[in-house]
Amino acid sequence: MKHPTIRFRIDFGPECAVGPGKMALLEQIERAGSLSKAARDNGMSYRRAWQLLDSLNSSFAEPVAMTRMGGYRGGGGTTLTPFGKRLIRLYRAFDSHIHAHAAKHFASIRTVTRVKRRVRAVTRIVHLSDRKPRHIAWSS
């Protein structure tokens, strides 16, 4: 590990938290323009993505994203509001600041930290044909 890695969550209230998962979802929505595509790209179910987006939209005075109903011929999608884009910008700026501060603060520890190497156990393969059956007496 070259530098410390920090994962944090910001609690704005008892039912309002923003962390790396919600931010990744919002960023993917901005790129894809679709909640279902963003969910797939983040490896989560559509239901889970919808729950996260709904919790974000209901947590703040302004929604972070707007959804449009689609249909057979398309036309639907999800777009971030200016507030949603601002939330991402503020979170990522704070994230960069925290990582820079941690790298500086823990620089002396970082230089002496060693990576443990995994020791592989040697396994002897015994084929059933190589084993001596118990019920047969072998003579040497």
Order of alpha helices (4+ residues) and beta strands (2+ residues): beta-beta-alpha-alpha-alpha-beta-beta-alpha-alpha
